[in-house]
């Protein structure tokens, strides 16, 4: 892996990373991550995010108790760059597989909707329970493991443009990145990489 990575929203919101950091809140996790990224930057590691991902992170963090000052400190160690959307080329085979996958998922989603309509007509279940079940099943069959947002696509394109690794815990983004031969790290793996890099720097200095 080189010294440039492109991160998606999950790098900053991943529950497993928060657990590894020992953070009891998102605010505490953001403060710890700001310090870690500051050290990583001094060692030459550059973390990029796209404008759409930054907006998503900001909405999530500020909406979940992170102070604006803490958020600003975290973003100070991240570079924001939009992908070049007109000059990049993607393999036709990948695009074809993606369309085939989306069509198959939509067919499954339709069957899920039909099953829930039948259930509603013949059962005495509460309307809220049926709608909740429909939402969960529909999302599982149509979106899980699929590239399904502008933020994900922007992250993929920027990584392709920069020749960078991607940091994500999103299954759909990971699969798409691997199809393109892009290295993928989870947020925890990036943390481990940074810590290993620190140890290497210390050993050289000694």
WOJOTA-V127498 format. One line per field, one symbol per residue. phi: phi as a letter, one per 40 degrees, with the letter a starting at -180 (. if undefined). psi: psi as a letter, one per 40 degrees, with the letter a starting at -180 (. if undefined). burial: 1 if it has 16 or more other C-alpha atoms within 10 Angstrom, else 0. A space follows every 10 residues. Layout:
BEGIN
phi=???
psi=???
burial=???
END
This chain:
BEGIN
phi=.cbbbbbbcc cbbccccdcc cgccacdccc cccccccccc cccgcbbbbc dccdccccdc cccbgccdcc ccccccbbcb accccbbcbb cccccccccc cccccccccc cccccccccc cbbbccdccc cccccccccc cbbcgbcbac cccdcccccc ccgbcbbabc cccccccccc gccbbcdccc dccccccccc cccccc
psi=hafhihiadd deehdddddd efheiddddd dddddddddd ddeehhhiii dddddddddd ddefehiddd ddddedehhh hiiheeeihi hddddddddd dddddddddd dddddddddd deieiidddd dddddddddd dddheiheid dddddddddd defiihhieh ddddddddde fhhhiidddd dddddddddd ddddd.
burial=0001111111 1111001100 0010011111 1111011111 1000111111 1111001101 1000010001 1011101101 1010000000 0000000000 0100100110 0110010001 0000000001 0001001100 1110011000 1111111111 0001111111 0111111000 0111111101 1001000000 000000
END
